[in-house]
Amino acid sequence: MKLRKGPRVSVDNERCELFGTCQWEAPEVFELERNGRLRYRPRITEEDWEPAVAAARSCPMQAIQIKGVFDE
């Protein structure tokens, strides 16, 4: 698991309604805690890229953004 400067995940907390679809799609990146807060890793690995993109696409509130690319 190699971290790089690459892609960053961000969540708009004003839009997020805590449905938890992101956790289903990318449990290594997103975690809905018992207290109702969403925790996530802002930097993702190459292995987490596809699940994180799936999480962003499946978010009903479109609250997740992924920006950047992996260094070559």
Jmol script that loads the backbone (N, CA, C; Angstrom):
load data "model"
ATOM      1  N   MET A   1       0.850  -1.166   0.000  1.00  0.00           N
ATOM      2  CA  MET A   1       0.000   0.000   0.000  1.00  0.00           C
ATOM      3  C   MET A   1       0.898   1.232   0.000  1.00  0.00           C
ATOM      4  N   LYS A   2       1.015   1.881  -1.133  1.00  0.00           N
ATOM      5  CA  LYS A   2       1.926   2.982  -1.297  1.00  0.00           C
ATOM      6  C   LYS A   2       1.157   4.298  -1.428  1.00  0.00           C
ATOM      7  N   LEU A   3       1.374   5.207  -0.489  1.00  0.00           N
ATOM      8  CA  LEU A   3       0.735   6.514  -0.560  1.00  0.00           C
ATOM      9  C   LEU A   3       1.595   7.448  -1.387  1.00  0.00           C
ATOM     10  N   ARG A   4       0.939   8.261  -2.167  1.00  0.00           N
ATOM     11  CA  ARG A   4       1.635   9.241  -2.982  1.00  0.00           C
ATOM     12  C   ARG A   4       0.983  10.594  -2.788  1.00  0.00           C
ATOM     13  N   LYS A   5       1.533  11.584  -3.452  1.00  0.00           N
ATOM     14  CA  LYS A   5       0.971  12.920  -3.348  1.00  0.00           C
ATOM     15  C   LYS A   5      -0.376  13.020  -4.044  1.00  0.00           C
ATOM     16  N   GLY A   6      -0.695  12.078  -4.862  1.00  0.00           N
ATOM     17  CA  GLY A   6      -1.843  12.071  -5.748  1.00  0.00           C
ATOM     18  C   GLY A   6      -3.198  12.424  -5.208  1.00  0.00           C
ATOM     19  N   PRO A   7      -4.210  11.739  -5.687  1.00  0.00           N
ATOM     20  CA  PRO A   7      -5.605  12.128  -5.497  1.00  0.00           C
ATOM     21  C   PRO A   7      -6.008  12.385  -4.051  1.00  0.00           C
ATOM     22  N   ARG A   8      -6.870  13.375  -3.927  1.00  0.00           N
ATOM     23  CA  ARG A   8      -7.420  13.735  -2.625  1.00  0.00           C
ATOM     24  C   ARG A   8      -8.939  13.607  -2.672  1.00  0.00           C
ATOM     25  N   VAL A   9      -9.479  13.112  -1.578  1.00  0.00           N
ATOM     26  CA  VAL A   9     -10.921  12.987  -1.419  1.00  0.00           C
ATOM     27  C   VAL A   9     -11.386  14.134  -0.530  1.00  0.00           C
ATOM     28  N   SER A  10     -12.497  14.742  -0.913  1.00  0.00           N
ATOM     29  CA  SER A  10     -13.111  15.739  -0.038  1.00  0.00           C
ATOM     30  C   SER A  10     -14.617  15.489  -0.002  1.00  0.00           C
ATOM     31  N   VAL A  11     -15.218  15.830   1.133  1.00  0.00           N
ATOM     32  CA  VAL A  11     -16.650  15.650   1.328  1.00  0.00           C
ATOM     33  C   VAL A  11     -17.234  16.990   1.748  1.00  0.00           C
ATOM     34  N   ASP A  12     -18.271  17.415   1.045  1.00  0.00           N
ATOM     35  CA  ASP A  12     -18.993  18.630   1.396  1.00  0.00           C
ATOM     36  C   ASP A  12     -19.969  18.282   2.510  1.00  0.00           C
ATOM     37  N   ASN A  13     -19.618  18.656   3.737  1.00  0.00           N
ATOM     38  CA  ASN A  13     -20.440  18.299   4.890  1.00  0.00           C
ATOM     39  C   ASN A  13     -21.808  18.970   4.870  1.00  0.00           C
ATOM     40  N   GLU A  14     -21.942  20.049   4.131  1.00  0.00           N
ATOM     41  CA  GLU A  14     -23.244  20.710   4.003  1.00  0.00           C
ATOM     42  C   GLU A  14     -24.204  19.872   3.154  1.00  0.00           C
ATOM     43  N   ARG A  15     -23.656  19.114   2.220  1.00  0.00           N
ATOM     44  CA  ARG A  15     -24.485  18.280   1.335  1.00  0.00           C
ATOM     45  C   ARG A  15     -24.668  16.864   1.854  1.00  0.00           C
ATOM     46  N   CYS A  16     -23.681  16.362   2.583  1.00  0.00           N
ATOM     47  CA  CYS A  16     -23.705  14.974   3.050  1.00  0.00           C
ATOM     48  C   CYS A  16     -24.876  14.746   4.007  1.00  0.00           C
ATOM     49  N   GLU A  17     -25.677  13.729   3.707  1.00  0.00           N
ATOM     50  CA  GLU A  17     -26.821  13.370   4.549  1.00  0.00           C
ATOM     51  C   GLU A  17     -26.592  12.050   5.290  1.00  0.00           C
ATOM     52  N   LEU A  18     -25.347  11.548   5.252  1.00  0.00           N
ATOM     53  CA  LEU A  18     -24.941  10.352   6.005  1.00  0.00           C
ATOM     54  C   LEU A  18     -25.736   9.099   5.634  1.00  0.00           C
ATOM     55  N   PHE A  19     -26.009   8.926   4.344  1.00  0.00           N
ATOM     56  CA  PHE A  19     -26.692   7.717   3.889  1.00  0.00           C
ATOM     57  C   PHE A  19     -25.803   6.480   4.012  1.00  0.00           C
ATOM     58  N   GLY A  20     -24.490   6.648   3.917  1.00  0.00           N
ATOM     59  CA  GLY A  20     -23.555   5.543   4.085  1.00  0.00           C
ATOM     60  C   GLY A  20     -23.225   4.764   2.832  1.00  0.00           C
ATOM     61  N   THR A  21     -23.690   5.206   1.667  1.00  0.00           N
ATOM     62  CA  THR A  21     -23.354   4.474   0.440  1.00  0.00           C
ATOM     63  C   THR A  21     -21.851   4.511   0.167  1.00  0.00           C
ATOM     64  N   CYS A  22     -21.202   5.574   0.585  1.00  0.00           N
ATOM     65  CA  CYS A  22     -19.750   5.660   0.374  1.00  0.00           C
ATOM     66  C   CYS A  22     -19.029   4.570   1.163  1.00  0.00           C
ATOM     67  N   GLN A  23     -19.499   4.302   2.356  1.00  0.00           N
ATOM     68  CA  GLN A  23     -18.888   3.249   3.171  1.00  0.00           C
ATOM     69  C   GLN A  23     -19.082   1.884   2.532  1.00  0.00           C
ATOM     70  N   TRP A  24     -20.231   1.648   1.944  1.00  0.00           N
ATOM     71  CA  TRP A  24     -20.478   0.371   1.257  1.00  0.00           C
ATOM     72  C   TRP A  24     -19.553   0.198   0.058  1.00  0.00           C
ATOM     73  N   GLU A  25     -19.323   1.279  -0.664  1.00  0.00           N
ATOM     74  CA  GLU A  25     -18.485   1.222  -1.867  1.00  0.00           C
ATOM     75  C   GLU A  25     -16.988   1.197  -1.561  1.00  0.00           C
ATOM     76  N   ALA A  26     -16.575   1.946  -0.536  1.00  0.00           N
ATOM     77  CA  ALA A  26     -15.144   2.074  -0.241  1.00  0.00           C
ATOM     78  C   ALA A  26     -14.907   2.084   1.271  1.00  0.00           C
ATOM     79  N   PRO A  27     -15.069   0.931   1.929  1.00  0.00           N
ATOM     80  CA  PRO A  27     -14.928   0.884   3.385  1.00  0.00           C
ATOM     81  C   PRO A  27     -13.519   1.198   3.891  1.00  0.00           C
ATOM     82  N   GLU A  28     -12.528   1.083   3.037  1.00  0.00           N
ATOM     83  CA  GLU A  28     -11.162   1.421   3.443  1.00  0.00           C
ATOM     84  C   GLU A  28     -10.934   2.936   3.444  1.00  0.00           C
ATOM     85  N   VAL A  29     -11.842   3.673   2.805  1.00  0.00           N
ATOM     86  CA  VAL A  29     -11.698   5.127   2.700  1.00  0.00           C
ATOM     87  C   VAL A  29     -12.705   5.845   3.599  1.00  0.00           C
ATOM     88  N   PHE A  30     -13.946   5.358   3.634  1.00  0.00           N
ATOM     89  CA  PHE A  30     -15.024   6.029   4.353  1.00  0.00           C
ATOM     90  C   PHE A  30     -15.542   5.171   5.507  1.00  0.00           C
ATOM     91  N   GLU A  31     -15.875   5.832   6.616  1.00  0.00           N
ATOM     92  CA  GLU A  31     -16.449   5.124   7.754  1.00  0.00           C
ATOM     93  C   GLU A  31     -17.508   6.014   8.402  1.00  0.00           C
ATOM     94  N   LEU A  32     -18.718   5.499   8.485  1.00  0.00           N
ATOM     95  CA  LEU A  32     -19.792   6.190   9.180  1.00  0.00           C
ATOM     96  C   LEU A  32     -19.758   5.721  10.628  1.00  0.00           C
ATOM     97  N   GLU A  33     -19.439   6.628  11.531  1.00  0.00           N
ATOM     98  CA  GLU A  33     -19.285   6.266  12.934  1.00  0.00           C
ATOM     99  C   GLU A  33     -20.633   6.179  13.645  1.00  0.00           C
ATOM    100  N   ARG A  34     -20.633   5.535  14.772  1.00  0.00           N
ATOM    101  CA  ARG A  34     -21.856   5.374  15.562  1.00  0.00           C
ATOM    102  C   ARG A  34     -22.455   6.703  15.995  1.00  0.00           C
ATOM    103  N   ASN A  35     -21.600   7.702  16.173  1.00  0.00           N
ATOM    104  CA  ASN A  35     -22.087   9.011  16.605  1.00  0.00           C
ATOM    105  C   ASN A  35     -22.658   9.831  15.449  1.00  0.00           C
ATOM    106  N   GLY A  36     -22.731   9.223  14.252  1.00  0.00           N
ATOM    107  CA  GLY A  36     -23.318   9.895  13.100  1.00  0.00           C
ATOM    108  C   GLY A  36     -22.367  10.779  12.325  1.00  0.00           C
ATOM    109  N   ARG A  37     -21.083  10.655  12.581  1.00  0.00           N
ATOM    110  CA  ARG A  37     -20.096  11.444  11.836  1.00  0.00           C
ATOM    111  C   ARG A  37     -19.447  10.580  10.763  1.00  0.00           C
ATOM    112  N   LEU A  38     -19.121  11.199   9.653  1.00  0.00           N
ATOM    113  CA  LEU A  38     -18.419  10.506   8.579  1.00  0.00           C
ATOM    114  C   LEU A  38     -16.940  10.805   8.689  1.00  0.00           C
ATOM    115  N   ARG A  39     -16.133   9.757   8.759  1.00  0.00           N
ATOM    116  CA  ARG A  39     -14.681   9.896   8.747  1.00  0.00           C
ATOM    117  C   ARG A  39     -14.198   9.350   7.412  1.00  0.00           C
ATOM    118  N   TYR A  40     -13.172   9.967   6.871  1.00  0.00           N
ATOM    119  CA  TYR A  40     -12.615   9.485   5.608  1.00  0.00           C
ATOM    120  C   TYR A  40     -11.146   9.855   5.529  1.00  0.00           C
ATOM    121  N   ARG A  41     -10.432   9.091   4.707  1.00  0.00           N
ATOM    122  CA  ARG A  41      -9.014   9.379   4.451  1.00  0.00           C
ATOM    123  C   ARG A  41      -8.942  10.353   3.286  1.00  0.00           C
ATOM    124  N   PRO A  42      -8.341  11.523   3.470  1.00  0.00           N
ATOM    125  CA  PRO A  42      -8.278  12.477   2.371  1.00  0.00           C
ATOM    126  C   PRO A  42      -7.337  12.054   1.240  1.00  0.00           C
ATOM    127  N   ARG A  43      -6.327  11.279   1.539  1.00  0.00           N
ATOM    128  CA  ARG A  43      -5.422  10.782   0.489  1.00  0.00           C
ATOM    129  C   ARG A  43      -5.722   9.311   0.265  1.00  0.00           C
ATOM    130  N   ILE A  44      -5.776   8.907  -0.993  1.00  0.00           N
ATOM    131  CA  ILE A  44      -6.108   7.515  -1.307  1.00  0.00           C
ATOM    132  C   ILE A  44      -4.960   6.836  -2.027  1.00  0.00           C
ATOM    133  N   THR A  45      -4.942   5.523  -1.937  1.00  0.00           N
ATOM    134  CA  THR A  45      -3.941   4.709  -2.607  1.00  0.00           C
ATOM    135  C   THR A  45      -4.464   4.312  -3.984  1.00  0.00           C
ATOM    136  N   GLU A  46      -3.580   3.772  -4.786  1.00  0.00           N
ATOM    137  CA  GLU A  46      -4.005   3.279  -6.103  1.00  0.00           C
ATOM    138  C   GLU A  46      -5.042   2.170  -5.951  1.00  0.00           C
ATOM    139  N   GLU A  47      -4.892   1.353  -4.907  1.00  0.00           N
ATOM    140  CA  GLU A  47      -5.833   0.254  -4.668  1.00  0.00           C
ATOM    141  C   GLU A  47      -7.218   0.781  -4.305  1.00  0.00           C
ATOM    142  N   ASP A  48      -7.267   1.944  -3.682  1.00  0.00           N
ATOM    143  CA  ASP A  48      -8.541   2.527  -3.260  1.00  0.00           C
ATOM    144  C   ASP A  48      -9.167   3.439  -4.307  1.00  0.00           C
ATOM    145  N   TRP A  49      -8.464   3.662  -5.411  1.00  0.00           N
ATOM    146  CA  TRP A  49      -8.951   4.594  -6.438  1.00  0.00           C
ATOM    147  C   TRP A  49     -10.330   4.194  -6.965  1.00  0.00           C
ATOM    148  N   GLU A  50     -10.469   2.980  -7.475  1.00  0.00           N
ATOM    149  CA  GLU A  50     -11.748   2.564  -8.070  1.00  0.00           C
ATOM    150  C   GLU A  50     -12.888   2.554  -7.060  1.00  0.00           C
ATOM    151  N   PRO A  51     -12.701   1.999  -5.841  1.00  0.00           N
ATOM    152  CA  PRO A  51     -13.787   2.070  -4.861  1.00  0.00           C
ATOM    153  C   PRO A  51     -14.151   3.505  -4.482  1.00  0.00           C
ATOM    154  N   ALA A  52     -13.164   4.389  -4.378  1.00  0.00           N
ATOM    155  CA  ALA A  52     -13.450   5.782  -4.023  1.00  0.00           C
ATOM    156  C   ALA A  52     -14.236   6.478  -5.129  1.00  0.00           C
ATOM    157  N   VAL A  53     -13.890   6.208  -6.374  1.00  0.00           N
ATOM    158  CA  VAL A  53     -14.638   6.777  -7.496  1.00  0.00           C
ATOM    159  C   VAL A  53     -16.069   6.236  -7.498  1.00  0.00           C
ATOM    160  N   ALA A  54     -16.223   4.942  -7.229  1.00  0.00           N
ATOM    161  CA  ALA A  54     -17.566   4.347  -7.146  1.00  0.00           C
ATOM    162  C   ALA A  54     -18.366   4.991  -6.027  1.00  0.00           C
ATOM    163  N   ALA A  55     -17.723   5.279  -4.904  1.00  0.00           N
ATOM    164  CA  ALA A  55     -18.403   5.934  -3.785  1.00  0.00           C
ATOM    165  C   ALA A  55     -18.866   7.325  -4.183  1.00  0.00           C
ATOM    166  N   ALA A  56     -18.006   8.065  -4.872  1.00  0.00           N
ATOM    167  CA  ALA A  56     -18.377   9.412  -5.306  1.00  0.00           C
ATOM    168  C   ALA A  56     -19.551   9.362  -6.285  1.00  0.00           C
ATOM    169  N   ARG A  57     -19.518   8.417  -7.196  1.00  0.00           N
ATOM    170  CA  ARG A  57     -20.604   8.289  -8.175  1.00  0.00           C
ATOM    171  C   ARG A  57     -21.918   7.859  -7.538  1.00  0.00           C
ATOM    172  N   SER A  58     -21.841   7.051  -6.497  1.00  0.00           N
ATOM    173  CA  SER A  58     -23.069   6.521  -5.894  1.00  0.00           C
ATOM    174  C   SER A  58     -23.657   7.424  -4.816  1.00  0.00           C
ATOM    175  N   CYS A  59     -22.950   8.467  -4.431  1.00  0.00           N
ATOM    176  CA  CYS A  59     -23.449   9.364  -3.384  1.00  0.00           C
ATOM    177  C   CYS A  59     -24.710  10.075  -3.883  1.00  0.00           C
ATOM    178  N   PRO A  60     -25.855   9.833  -3.234  1.00  0.00           N
ATOM    179  CA  PRO A  60     -27.098  10.449  -3.705  1.00  0.00           C
ATOM    180  C   PRO A  60     -27.100  11.974  -3.584  1.00  0.00           C
ATOM    181  N   MET A  61     -26.268  12.515  -2.721  1.00  0.00           N
ATOM    182  CA  MET A  61     -26.201  13.965  -2.525  1.00  0.00           C
ATOM    183  C   MET A  61     -25.059  14.612  -3.312  1.00  0.00           C
ATOM    184  N   GLN A  62     -24.270  13.789  -4.030  1.00  0.00           N
ATOM    185  CA  GLN A  62     -23.123  14.283  -4.796  1.00  0.00           C
ATOM    186  C   GLN A  62     -22.203  15.132  -3.919  1.00  0.00           C
ATOM    187  N   ALA A  63     -21.940  14.629  -2.705  1.00  0.00           N
ATOM    188  CA  ALA A  63     -21.147  15.360  -1.728  1.00  0.00           C
ATOM    189  C   ALA A  63     -19.659  15.030  -1.780  1.00  0.00           C
ATOM    190  N   ILE A  64     -19.280  14.005  -2.542  1.00  0.00           N
ATOM    191  CA  ILE A  64     -17.876  13.555  -2.570  1.00  0.00           C
ATOM    192  C   ILE A  64     -17.196  14.008  -3.850  1.00  0.00           C
ATOM    193  N   GLN A  65     -15.995  14.567  -3.694  1.00  0.00           N
ATOM    194  CA  GLN A  65     -15.179  14.940  -4.839  1.00  0.00           C
ATOM    195  C   GLN A  65     -13.813  14.277  -4.717  1.00  0.00           C
ATOM    196  N   ILE A  66     -13.280  13.874  -5.856  1.00  0.00           N
ATOM    197  CA  ILE A  66     -11.927  13.320  -5.913  1.00  0.00           C
ATOM    198  C   ILE A  66     -11.173  14.144  -6.932  1.00  0.00           C
ATOM    199  N   LYS A  67     -10.064  14.722  -6.487  1.00  0.00           N
ATOM    200  CA  LYS A  67      -9.266  15.580  -7.369  1.00  0.00           C
ATOM    201  C   LYS A  67      -7.829  15.103  -7.368  1.00  0.00           C
ATOM    202  N   GLY A  68      -7.176  15.253  -8.520  1.00  0.00           N
ATOM    203  CA  GLY A  68      -5.770  14.922  -8.625  1.00  0.00           C
ATOM    204  C   GLY A  68      -5.543  13.607  -9.328  1.00  0.00           C
ATOM    205  N   VAL A  69      -4.271  13.330  -9.568  1.00  0.00           N
ATOM    206  CA  VAL A  69      -3.852  12.105 -10.235  1.00  0.00           C
ATOM    207  C   VAL A  69      -2.661  11.531  -9.479  1.00  0.00           C
ATOM    208  N   PHE A  70      -2.332  10.277  -9.769  1.00  0.00           N
ATOM    209  CA  PHE A  70      -1.159   9.655  -9.166  1.00  0.00           C
ATOM    210  C   PHE A  70       0.087  10.088  -9.898  1.00  0.00           C
ATOM    211  N   ASP A  71       1.170  10.249  -9.145  1.00  0.00           N
ATOM    212  CA  ASP A  71       2.463  10.579  -9.746  1.00  0.00           C
ATOM    213  C   ASP A  71       2.914   9.374 -10.559  1.00  0.00           C
ATOM    214  N   GLU A  72       3.570   9.655 -11.646  1.00  0.00           N
ATOM    215  CA  GLU A  72       4.090   8.570 -12.495  1.00  0.00           C
ATOM    216  C   GLU A  72       5.432   8.131 -12.012  1.00  0.00           C
TER     217      GLU A  72
END
end "model"
wireframe off; spacefill off
backbone 0.3
color backbone group
